Amino acid sequence: MVIAKTPEWALACRSLVKTYPGKPPVEAVRGIDLAVRPGECFGVLGPNGAGKTTTIEILEGLLSATSGEAEVLGMHWGRDDRQIRQRIGISLQETQLSERLTVRETLQLFRSLYPRGISADEAMDRVSLREKAHSWVKKLSGGQKQRLAVATALVGDPELVFLDEPTTGLDPTSRRQLWEIIQTFTGQGRTVLLTTHYMDEAERLCGRVAIFDAGRVIALGTPAELIRSLGAEHRIELSWEGQWPEAATRLLAGIRGVESVVHGDQQVTLTVERPHEVLPPLVEQLTAAGIRLTNLATRQASLEDVFVSLTGRHLTDEGVTAVPEPSGPEASRERAGP
């Protein structure tokens, strides 16, 4: 009896490059190296145009790389296409399903494409859609359609699922339901490659994340590792009444323990290591300067802070928004260079 060897990586790509012809040529992917473990939920974050979609479409077999190597479940596109398709599932951000089919008919159709898999009823149970079995697709809510799209990716009983922003535009209840589906799937030892614009979603679901920008991976690790890499793991956020004096920003940057100060439209954010040591002089000096605070909050640093620190931008559903450069001793060292 021949025992199939389990691949070390569920997904792997080495020196992956994708260049589109033009004048000049467009380098969408510029040498990506990634490796995803079996049973892992791996998150891919990045703004539009960062190269993440192109990379994932190469891994899904939808695009060919200009150069480099991509491996899926120990196999390669162009050589093992049929075997790969039988063992993966794909849920796009906007899956167009026939609106004149019922939920059960839709899943039966997708199930017929695979030599093995689970029944339509079991797929409905996994995504909590059994009560909608006889409903037309066009009658479903946005959250129900999204769960059905995930069910079409699961009906072939795949070892690996690609989920492209599966919770975009969903209400909080629908988001949590999809989170539970993903956690159950990885709990069975299956693998998920997840793209998302929600940093809290990546922190909640992903064992590791890769942050893409300008066609490259600029950071890779567990959410906790990436947050620790900031150096200071706490943020103090301030809002105020009236006009904010420019001198107040310099005043805050000079407080001992403040690593940087970022001034937004109606909020100032301080990066600090020990908020309990910074807060007393901060309040004292702002009061002396005549600034009336309307809100003061402290929080742990997040993946959103990591993204802003690395790219100088906020990642949002609508795209990426530039933020002002930070001031303070740490920011001065960054601008000066090593």
C-alpha positions as YAML, in Angstrom:
chain: A
units: angstrom
residues:
- id: 1
  name: MET
  ca: [0.00, 0.00, 0.00]
- id: 2
  name: VAL
  ca: [1.32, 3.45, -0.94]
- id: 3
  name: ILE
  ca: [0.79, 6.09, 1.74]
- id: 4
  name: ALA
  ca: [0.41, 9.60, 0.34]
- id: 5
  name: LYS
  ca: [2.94, 12.00, 1.77]
- id: 6
  name: THR
  ca: [1.44, 15.02, 3.52]
- id: 7
  name: PRO
  ca: [3.04, 18.20, 2.11]
- id: 8
  name: GLU
  ca: [5.00, 20.34, 4.54]
- id: 9
  name: TRP
  ca: [3.15, 23.41, 3.30]
- id: 10
  name: ALA
  ca: [-0.46, 23.75, 2.19]
- id: 11
  name: LEU
  ca: [0.61, 26.74, 0.07]
- id: 12
  name: ALA
  ca: [4.03, 28.00, -0.87]
- id: 13
  name: CYS
  ca: [5.44, 30.47, -3.35]
- id: 14
  name: ARG
  ca: [9.04, 31.44, -3.93]
- id: 15
  name: SER
  ca: [10.34, 34.51, -5.75]
- id: 16
  name: LEU
  ca: [6.91, 34.99, -7.33]
- id: 17
  name: VAL
  ca: [6.79, 37.73, -9.97]
- id: 18
  name: LYS
  ca: [3.94, 38.94, -12.16]
- id: 19
  name: THR
  ca: [4.60, 41.66, -14.73]
- id: 20
  name: TYR
  ca: [2.02, 43.01, -17.16]
- id: 21
  name: PRO
  ca: [3.29, 44.34, -20.51]
- id: 22
  name: GLY
  ca: [3.08, 48.06, -21.10]
- id: 23
  name: LYS
  ca: [5.11, 51.22, -21.43]
- id: 24
  name: PRO
  ca: [6.47, 50.97, -18.83]
- id: 25
  name: PRO
  ca: [5.61, 47.38, -17.74]
- id: 26
  name: VAL
  ca: [3.49, 47.07, -14.59]
- id: 27
  name: GLU
  ca: [5.10, 45.01, -11.83]
- id: 28
  name: ALA
  ca: [2.08, 43.77, -9.87]
- id: 29
  name: VAL
  ca: [4.04, 41.21, -7.84]
- id: 30
  name: ARG
  ca: [7.74, 41.73, -7.12]
- id: 31
  name: GLY
  ca: [9.26, 38.59, -5.65]
- id: 32
  name: ILE
  ca: [6.79, 37.19, -3.11]
- id: 33
  name: ASP
  ca: [7.89, 34.45, -0.71]
- id: 34
  name: LEU
  ca: [5.12, 32.83, 1.35]
- id: 35
  name: ALA
  ca: [4.49, 29.49, 3.07]
- id: 36
  name: VAL
  ca: [1.19, 28.49, 4.70]
- id: 37
  name: ARG
  ca: [1.01, 25.53, 7.07]
- id: 38
  name: PRO
  ca: [-1.69, 22.84, 6.85]
- id: 39
  name: GLY
  ca: [-4.52, 23.61, 9.28]
- id: 40
  name: GLU
  ca: [-3.67, 27.31, 9.43]
- id: 41
  name: CYS
  ca: [-5.88, 30.31, 8.84]
- id: 42
  name: PHE
  ca: [-3.46, 32.65, 7.09]
- id: 43
  name: GLY
  ca: [-4.43, 36.28, 6.56]
- id: 44
  name: VAL
  ca: [-3.42, 38.52, 3.67]
- id: 45
  name: LEU
  ca: [-3.78, 42.27, 4.25]
- id: 46
  name: GLY
  ca: [-3.05, 45.19, 2.01]
- id: 47
  name: PRO
  ca: [-4.56, 48.07, 0.07]
- id: 48
  name: ASN
  ca: [-5.93, 47.83, -3.46]
- id: 49
  name: GLY
  ca: [-3.02, 47.58, -5.88]
- id: 50
  name: ALA
  ca: [-0.70, 45.99, -3.31]
- id: 51
  name: GLY
  ca: [-0.40, 42.75, -5.31]
- id: 52
  name: LYS
  ca: [-2.34, 40.51, -2.95]
- id: 53
  name: THR
  ca: [-5.16, 39.70, -5.39]
- id: 54
  name: THR
  ca: [-2.71, 38.91, -8.19]
- id: 55
  name: THR
  ca: [-0.71, 36.63, -5.89]
- id: 56
  name: ILE
  ca: [-3.84, 34.79, -4.75]
- id: 57
  name: GLU
  ca: [-5.13, 34.39, -8.32]
- id: 58
  name: ILE
  ca: [-1.82, 32.75, -9.23]
- id: 59
  name: LEU
  ca: [-2.19, 30.37, -6.26]
- id: 60
  name: GLU
  ca: [-5.80, 29.66, -7.32]
- id: 61
  name: GLY
  ca: [-4.67, 28.80, -10.84]
- id: 62
  name: LEU
  ca: [-6.46, 31.75, -12.43]
- id: 63
  name: LEU
  ca: [-3.26, 33.51, -13.53]
- id: 64
  name: SER
  ca: [0.19, 32.38, -14.63]
- id: 65
  name: ALA
  ca: [3.25, 33.85, -12.96]
- id: 66
  name: THR
  ca: [5.88, 35.67, -15.00]
- id: 67
  name: SER
  ca: [8.55, 33.90, -12.96]
- id: 68
  name: GLY
  ca: [8.98, 32.11, -9.66]
- id: 69
  name: GLU
  ca: [7.33, 29.01, -8.27]
- id: 70
  name: ALA
  ca: [3.92, 28.35, -6.68]
- id: 71
  name: GLU
  ca: [2.94, 25.12, -4.92]
- id: 72
  name: VAL
  ca: [-0.56, 24.11, -3.77]
- id: 73
  name: LEU
  ca: [-0.93, 21.06, -1.50]
- id: 74
  name: GLY
  ca: [2.42, 19.81, -2.76]
- id: 75
  name: MET
  ca: [1.34, 20.11, -6.41]
- id: 76
  name: HIS
  ca: [1.87, 22.61, -9.22]
- id: 77
  name: TRP
  ca: [-0.45, 24.36, -11.67]
- id: 78
  name: GLY
  ca: [0.27, 23.37, -15.26]
- id: 79
  name: ARG
  ca: [1.06, 19.83, -14.19]
- id: 80
  name: ASP
  ca: [-1.50, 18.79, -11.55]
- id: 81
  name: ASP
  ca: [-4.44, 21.06, -12.43]
- id: 82
  name: ARG
  ca: [-7.23, 18.50, -12.11]
- id: 83
  name: GLN
  ca: [-5.97, 17.12, -8.79]
- id: 84
  name: ILE
  ca: [-5.59, 20.62, -7.31]
- id: 85
  name: ARG
  ca: [-9.11, 21.70, -8.36]
- id: 86
  name: GLN
  ca: [-10.59, 18.62, -6.69]
- id: 87
  name: ARG
  ca: [-8.98, 19.51, -3.36]
- id: 88
  name: ILE
  ca: [-9.53, 23.27, -3.07]
- id: 89
  name: GLY
  ca: [-12.52, 25.59, -2.67]
- id: 90
  name: ILE
  ca: [-12.80, 29.23, -3.68]
- id: 91
  name: SER
  ca: [-15.20, 31.91, -2.42]
- id: 92
  name: LEU
  ca: [-14.89, 35.24, -4.19]
- id: 93
  name: GLN
  ca: [-15.87, 38.56, -2.67]
- id: 94
  name: GLU
  ca: [-18.76, 38.87, -5.13]
- id: 95
  name: THR
  ca: [-19.90, 35.43, -6.27]
- id: 96
  name: GLN
  ca: [-22.54, 35.63, -9.01]
- id: 97
  name: LEU
  ca: [-24.98, 32.75, -8.52]
- id: 98
  name: SER
  ca: [-28.07, 31.98, -10.56]
- id: 99
  name: GLU
  ca: [-30.94, 33.81, -8.88]
- id: 100
  name: ARG
  ca: [-33.55, 31.39, -10.25]
- id: 101
  name: LEU
  ca: [-32.11, 28.40, -8.41]
- id: 102
  name: THR
  ca: [-32.91, 27.50, -4.83]
- id: 103
  name: VAL
  ca: [-30.21, 27.19, -2.20]
- id: 104
  name: ARG
  ca: [-30.34, 23.38, -2.37]
- id: 105
  name: GLU
  ca: [-30.25, 23.36, -6.18]
- id: 106
  name: THR
  ca: [-27.26, 25.70, -6.18]
- id: 107
  name: LEU
  ca: [-25.30, 23.43, -3.86]
- id: 108
  name: GLN
  ca: [-26.32, 20.31, -5.76]
- id: 109
  name: LEU
  ca: [-25.00, 21.94, -8.93]
- id: 110
  name: PHE
  ca: [-21.65, 22.76, -7.34]
- id: 111
  name: ARG
  ca: [-21.45, 19.31, -5.72]
- id: 112
  name: SER
  ca: [-21.79, 17.70, -9.16]
- id: 113
  name: LEU
  ca: [-18.49, 19.31, -10.19]
- id: 114
  name: TYR
  ca: [-16.48, 17.25, -7.68]
- id: 115
  name: PRO
  ca: [-15.81, 13.49, -7.67]
- id: 116
  name: ARG
  ca: [-16.26, 13.49, -3.89]
- id: 117
  name: GLY
  ca: [-17.59, 15.84, -1.27]
- id: 118
  name: ILE
  ca: [-20.42, 16.41, 1.16]
- id: 119
  name: SER
  ca: [-24.15, 16.53, 0.47]
- id: 120
  name: ALA
  ca: [-25.99, 19.76, -0.22]
- id: 121
  name: ASP
  ca: [-27.83, 19.34, 3.07]
- id: 122
  name: GLU
  ca: [-24.58, 18.97, 5.03]
- id: 123
  name: ALA
  ca: [-23.16, 22.05, 3.31]
- id: 124
  name: MET
  ca: [-26.30, 24.00, 4.30]
- id: 125
  name: ASP
  ca: [-25.93, 22.80, 7.88]
- id: 126
  name: ARG
  ca: [-22.32, 23.97, 8.02]
- id: 127
  name: VAL
  ca: [-23.34, 27.52, 7.14]
- id: 128
  name: SER
  ca: [-26.73, 27.51, 8.95]
- id: 129
  name: LEU
  ca: [-28.86, 27.77, 5.80]
- id: 130
  name: ARG
  ca: [-31.00, 24.63, 6.09]
- id: 131
  name: GLU
  ca: [-34.16, 26.68, 6.71]
- id: 132
  name: LYS
  ca: [-33.53, 28.45, 3.36]
- id: 133
  name: ALA
  ca: [-33.16, 25.22, 1.35]
- id: 134
  name: HIS
  ca: [-36.17, 25.97, -0.91]
- id: 135
  name: SER
  ca: [-35.63, 29.74, -1.16]
- id: 136
  name: TRP
  ca: [-34.50, 31.27, -4.43]
- id: 137
  name: VAL
  ca: [-31.07, 32.84, -4.31]
- id: 138
  name: LYS
  ca: [-32.52, 36.24, -5.25]
- id: 139
  name: LYS
  ca: [-34.66, 36.15, -2.08]
- id: 140
  name: LEU
  ca: [-31.68, 35.79, 0.26]
- id: 141
  name: SER
  ca: [-30.25, 38.62, 2.34]
- id: 142
  name: GLY
  ca: [-26.69, 39.81, 1.77]
- id: 143
  name: GLY
  ca: [-25.39, 37.76, 4.69]
- id: 144
  name: GLN
  ca: [-27.23, 34.65, 3.53]
- id: 145
  name: LYS
  ca: [-25.84, 35.00, 0.00]
- id: 146
  name: GLN
  ca: [-22.34, 35.31, 1.42]
- id: 147
  name: ARG
  ca: [-22.82, 32.18, 3.53]
- id: 148
  name: LEU
  ca: [-24.13, 30.36, 0.45]
- id: 149
  name: ALA
  ca: [-21.01, 31.41, -1.47]
- id: 150
  name: VAL
  ca: [-18.88, 29.92, 1.31]
- id: 151
  name: ALA
  ca: [-21.02, 26.76, 1.20]
- id: 152
  name: THR
  ca: [-20.28, 26.37, -2.53]
- id: 153
  name: ALA
  ca: [-16.58, 26.43, -1.63]
- id: 154
  name: LEU
  ca: [-17.09, 23.77, 1.07]
- id: 155
  name: VAL
  ca: [-19.36, 21.34, -0.81]
- id: 156
  name: GLY
  ca: [-16.38, 19.58, -2.43]
- id: 157
  name: ASP
  ca: [-15.00, 18.86, 1.07]
- id: 158
  name: PRO
  ca: [-11.74, 20.71, 0.27]
- id: 159
  name: GLU
  ca: [-8.48, 20.60, 2.18]
- id: 160
  name: LEU
  ca: [-7.79, 24.26, 1.36]
- id: 161
  name: VAL
  ca: [-10.20, 27.18, 0.94]
- id: 162
  name: PHE
  ca: [-9.53, 30.63, -0.49]
- id: 163
  name: LEU
  ca: [-11.84, 33.25, 1.05]
- id: 164
  name: ASP
  ca: [-11.67, 36.69, -0.56]
- id: 165
  name: GLU
  ca: [-13.03, 39.30, 1.87]
- id: 166
  name: PRO
  ca: [-15.96, 37.05, 2.87]
- id: 167
  name: THR
  ca: [-17.46, 39.46, 5.43]
- id: 168
  name: THR
  ca: [-17.28, 42.76, 3.53]
- id: 169
  name: GLY
  ca: [-20.54, 44.67, 3.88]
- id: 170
  name: LEU
  ca: [-22.10, 42.21, 6.33]
- id: 171
  name: ASP
  ca: [-23.85, 43.13, 9.56]
- id: 172
  name: PRO
  ca: [-22.13, 42.15, 12.85]
- id: 173
  name: THR
  ca: [-24.28, 39.03, 13.35]
- id: 174
  name: SER
  ca: [-23.54, 37.69, 9.86]
- id: 175
  name: ARG
  ca: [-19.84, 38.42, 10.34]
- id: 176
  name: ARG
  ca: [-19.73, 36.41, 13.56]
- id: 177
  name: GLN
  ca: [-21.55, 33.52, 11.89]
- id: 178
  name: LEU
  ca: [-18.93, 33.39, 9.14]
- id: 179
  name: TRP
  ca: [-16.14, 33.60, 11.72]
- id: 180
  name: GLU
  ca: [-17.56, 30.51, 13.40]
- id: 181
  name: ILE
  ca: [-17.66, 28.67, 10.05]
- id: 182
  name: ILE
  ca: [-14.00, 29.50, 9.41]
- id: 183
  name: GLN
  ca: [-12.94, 28.48, 12.93]
- id: 184
  name: THR
  ca: [-14.80, 25.17, 12.63]
- id: 185
  name: PHE
  ca: [-13.15, 24.48, 9.26]
- id: 186
  name: THR
  ca: [-9.61, 25.09, 10.53]
- id: 187
  name: GLY
  ca: [-10.46, 23.14, 13.70]
- id: 188
  name: GLN
  ca: [-10.85, 20.10, 11.42]
- id: 189
  name: GLY
  ca: [-7.25, 20.51, 10.25]
- id: 190
  name: ARG
  ca: [-8.17, 22.25, 6.99]
- id: 191
  name: THR
  ca: [-6.42, 25.36, 5.67]
- id: 192
  name: VAL
  ca: [-7.83, 28.83, 4.94]
- id: 193
  name: LEU
  ca: [-6.22, 31.67, 3.01]
- id: 194
  name: LEU
  ca: [-8.21, 34.76, 4.02]
- id: 195
  name: THR
  ca: [-8.05, 38.24, 2.56]
- id: 196
  name: THR
  ca: [-9.76, 40.94, 4.59]
- id: 197
  name: HIS
  ca: [-9.91, 44.70, 5.11]
- id: 198
  name: TYR
  ca: [-10.94, 44.22, 8.73]
- id: 199
  name: MET
  ca: [-7.95, 44.22, 11.08]
- id: 200
  name: ASP
  ca: [-9.99, 42.91, 14.01]
- id: 201
  name: GLU
  ca: [-11.08, 39.99, 11.83]
- id: 202
  name: ALA
  ca: [-7.47, 39.12, 11.01]
- id: 203
  name: GLU
  ca: [-6.49, 39.32, 14.70]
- id: 204
  name: ARG
  ca: [-9.41, 37.08, 15.68]
- id: 205
  name: LEU
  ca: [-9.09, 34.39, 13.00]
- id: 206
  name: CYS
  ca: [-5.55, 34.25, 11.69]
- id: 207
  name: GLY
  ca: [-2.61, 32.42, 13.18]
- id: 208
  name: ARG
  ca: [-0.30, 34.48, 10.97]
- id: 209
  name: VAL
  ca: [-0.75, 37.39, 8.59]
- id: 210
  name: ALA
  ca: [1.22, 38.87, 5.72]
- id: 211
  name: ILE
  ca: [0.96, 42.59, 4.96]
- id: 212
  name: PHE
  ca: [1.37, 43.43, 1.27]
- id: 213
  name: ASP
  ca: [2.35, 46.78, -0.18]
- id: 214
  name: ALA
  ca: [3.65, 47.74, -3.63]
- id: 215
  name: GLY
  ca: [3.87, 44.12, -4.78]
- id: 216
  name: ARG
  ca: [5.91, 42.89, -1.83]
- id: 217
  name: VAL
  ca: [5.38, 41.36, 1.59]
- id: 218
  name: ILE
  ca: [6.47, 44.07, 4.01]
- id: 219
  name: ALA
  ca: [5.64, 42.22, 7.25]
- id: 220
  name: LEU
  ca: [4.89, 38.61, 8.20]
- id: 221
  name: GLY
  ca: [4.14, 37.00, 11.55]
- id: 222
  name: THR
  ca: [1.49, 36.35, 14.14]
- id: 223
  name: PRO
  ca: [-0.69, 39.33, 15.04]
- id: 224
  name: ALA
  ca: [0.95, 39.47, 18.47]
- id: 225
  name: GLU
  ca: [4.46, 39.43, 16.96]
- id: 226
  name: LEU
  ca: [3.64, 42.24, 14.56]
- id: 227
  name: ILE
  ca: [2.09, 44.36, 17.30]
- id: 228
  name: ARG
  ca: [5.14, 43.81, 19.56]
- id: 229
  name: SER
  ca: [7.36, 44.93, 16.69]
- id: 230
  name: LEU
  ca: [5.98, 48.45, 17.15]
- id: 231
  name: GLY
  ca: [8.03, 48.76, 20.31]
- id: 232
  name: ALA
  ca: [5.28, 50.53, 22.25]
- id: 233
  name: GLU
  ca: [2.10, 48.52, 22.60]
- id: 234
  name: HIS
  ca: [-0.31, 51.21, 23.84]
- id: 235
  name: ARG
  ca: [-2.13, 54.15, 22.30]
- id: 236
  name: ILE
  ca: [-3.65, 57.22, 23.95]
- id: 237
  name: GLU
  ca: [-6.33, 58.97, 21.87]
- id: 238
  name: LEU
  ca: [-7.44, 62.53, 22.54]
- id: 239
  name: SER
  ca: [-10.30, 64.68, 21.27]
- id: 240
  name: TRP
  ca: [-10.83, 68.33, 22.19]
- id: 241
  name: GLU
  ca: [-12.99, 71.42, 21.92]
- id: 242
  name: GLY
  ca: [-12.11, 74.29, 19.63]
- id: 243
  name: GLN
  ca: [-8.82, 74.90, 17.85]
- id: 244
  name: TRP
  ca: [-5.77, 72.72, 18.50]
- id: 245
  name: PRO
  ca: [-2.58, 74.83, 18.91]
- id: 246
  name: GLU
  ca: [0.41, 73.53, 16.99]
- id: 247
  name: ALA
  ca: [2.49, 74.13, 20.12]
- id: 248
  name: ALA
  ca: [0.41, 71.50, 21.91]
- id: 249
  name: THR
  ca: [1.68, 68.79, 19.57]
- id: 250
  name: ARG
  ca: [5.27, 69.71, 20.39]
- id: 251
  name: LEU
  ca: [4.34, 69.84, 24.07]
- id: 252
  name: LEU
  ca: [2.97, 66.26, 23.98]
- id: 253
  name: ALA
  ca: [5.96, 64.99, 22.01]
- id: 254
  name: GLY
  ca: [8.24, 66.28, 24.77]
- id: 255
  name: ILE
  ca: [6.56, 64.30, 27.56]
- id: 256
  name: ARG
  ca: [8.76, 61.51, 28.85]
- id: 257
  name: GLY
  ca: [7.49, 58.13, 27.63]
- id: 258
  name: VAL
  ca: [5.75, 59.43, 24.49]
- id: 259
  name: GLU
  ca: [7.26, 57.69, 21.46]
- id: 260
  name: SER
  ca: [5.33, 59.53, 18.77]
- id: 261
  name: VAL
  ca: [2.36, 61.86, 18.21]
- id: 262
  name: VAL
  ca: [0.07, 61.66, 15.17]
- id: 263
  name: HIS
  ca: [-2.32, 64.59, 14.64]
- id: 264
  name: GLY
  ca: [-5.52, 63.82, 12.73]
- id: 265
  name: ASP
  ca: [-8.46, 66.07, 11.87]
- id: 266
  name: GLN
  ca: [-10.21, 65.79, 15.23]
- id: 267
  name: GLN
  ca: [-8.00, 63.35, 17.13]
- id: 268
  name: VAL
  ca: [-4.45, 63.09, 18.40]
- id: 269
  name: THR
  ca: [-2.93, 59.65, 18.91]
- id: 270
  name: LEU
  ca: [0.10, 59.07, 21.14]
- id: 271
  name: THR
  ca: [2.24, 55.94, 21.06]
- id: 272
  name: VAL
  ca: [3.44, 55.05, 24.55]
- id: 273
  name: GLU
  ca: [4.90, 52.11, 26.45]
- id: 274
  name: ARG
  ca: [3.48, 52.90, 29.93]
- id: 275
  name: PRO
  ca: [0.25, 54.91, 29.73]
- id: 276
  name: HIS
  ca: [-0.08, 55.14, 33.51]
- id: 277
  name: GLU
  ca: [3.17, 57.14, 33.63]
- id: 278
  name: VAL
  ca: [2.27, 59.40, 30.70]
- id: 279
  name: LEU
  ca: [-1.32, 60.29, 31.59]
- id: 280
  name: PRO
  ca: [-0.74, 62.52, 34.67]
- id: 281
  name: PRO
  ca: [1.72, 64.95, 33.03]
- id: 282
  name: LEU
  ca: [-0.28, 64.84, 29.80]
- id: 283
  name: VAL
  ca: [-3.51, 65.99, 31.48]
- id: 284
  name: GLU
  ca: [-1.63, 68.54, 33.57]
- id: 285
  name: GLN
  ca: [0.13, 70.14, 30.62]
- id: 286
  name: LEU
  ca: [-2.97, 70.22, 28.38]
- id: 287
  name: THR
  ca: [-4.98, 71.83, 31.18]
- id: 288
  name: ALA
  ca: [-2.26, 74.45, 31.68]
- id: 289
  name: ALA
  ca: [-2.35, 75.13, 27.92]
- id: 290
  name: GLY
  ca: [-6.11, 75.77, 28.10]
- id: 291
  name: ILE
  ca: [-7.11, 72.77, 26.01]
- id: 292
  name: ARG
  ca: [-10.45, 71.23, 27.02]
- id: 293
  name: LEU
  ca: [-10.56, 67.51, 26.26]
- id: 294
  name: THR
  ca: [-13.86, 65.96, 25.15]
- id: 295
  name: ASN
  ca: [-12.49, 62.42, 25.11]
- id: 296
  name: LEU
  ca: [-9.45, 60.58, 26.40]
- id: 297
  name: ALA
  ca: [-9.07, 56.85, 25.80]
- id: 298
  name: THR
  ca: [-6.28, 54.29, 26.08]
- id: 299
  name: ARG
  ca: [-6.11, 51.04, 24.16]
- id: 300
  name: GLN
  ca: [-3.76, 48.26, 23.16]
- id: 301
  name: ALA
  ca: [-1.99, 48.62, 19.82]
- id: 302
  name: SER
  ca: [-3.60, 46.67, 16.97]
- id: 303
  name: LEU
  ca: [-2.81, 45.40, 13.49]
- id: 304
  name: GLU
  ca: [-4.23, 48.66, 12.17]
- id: 305
  name: ASP
  ca: [-1.44, 50.47, 14.05]
- id: 306
  name: VAL
  ca: [1.10, 48.09, 12.53]
- id: 307
  name: PHE
  ca: [-0.21, 48.87, 9.05]
- id: 308
  name: VAL
  ca: [-0.11, 52.62, 9.66]
- id: 309
  name: SER
  ca: [3.39, 52.37, 11.11]
- id: 310
  name: LEU
  ca: [4.67, 50.43, 8.07]
- id: 311
  name: THR
  ca: [2.87, 52.28, 5.28]
- id: 312
  name: GLY
  ca: [1.79, 55.64, 6.73]
- id: 313
  name: ARG
  ca: [-1.80, 54.87, 5.71]
- id: 314
  name: HIS
  ca: [-5.03, 53.51, 7.17]
- id: 315
  name: LEU
  ca: [-6.56, 50.41, 5.60]
- id: 316
  name: THR
  ca: [-10.32, 50.79, 5.14]
- id: 317
  name: ASP
  ca: [-13.10, 49.25, 3.08]
- id: 318
  name: GLU
  ca: [-13.06, 52.17, 0.68]
- id: 319
  name: GLY
  ca: [-9.31, 52.08, 0.20]
- id: 320
  name: VAL
  ca: [-6.29, 53.56, 1.86]
- id: 321
  name: THR
  ca: [-6.11, 56.95, 3.53]
- id: 322
  name: ALA
  ca: [-2.85, 58.76, 4.12]
- id: 323
  name: VAL
  ca: [-2.10, 59.87, 7.67]
- id: 324
  name: PRO
  ca: [0.20, 62.66, 8.83]
- id: 325
  name: GLU
  ca: [3.77, 61.84, 9.74]
- id: 326
  name: PRO
  ca: [4.29, 61.29, 13.46]
- id: 327
  name: SER
  ca: [6.27, 63.67, 15.62]
- id: 328
  name: GLY
  ca: [8.26, 62.87, 18.71]
- id: 329
  name: PRO
  ca: [11.63, 61.32, 19.53]
- id: 330
  name: GLU
  ca: [10.93, 57.97, 17.89]
- id: 331
  name: ALA
  ca: [9.63, 59.61, 14.71]
- id: 332
  name: SER
  ca: [12.71, 61.84, 14.58]
- id: 333
  name: ARG
  ca: [14.96, 58.78, 14.72]
- id: 334
  name: GLU
  ca: [12.98, 57.11, 11.90]
- id: 335
  name: ARG
  ca: [13.26, 60.15, 9.62]
- id: 336
  name: ALA
  ca: [16.94, 60.52, 10.39]
- id: 337
  name: GLY
  ca: [17.62, 56.86, 9.52]
- id: 338
  name: PRO
  ca: [19.85, 54.34, 11.28]
...
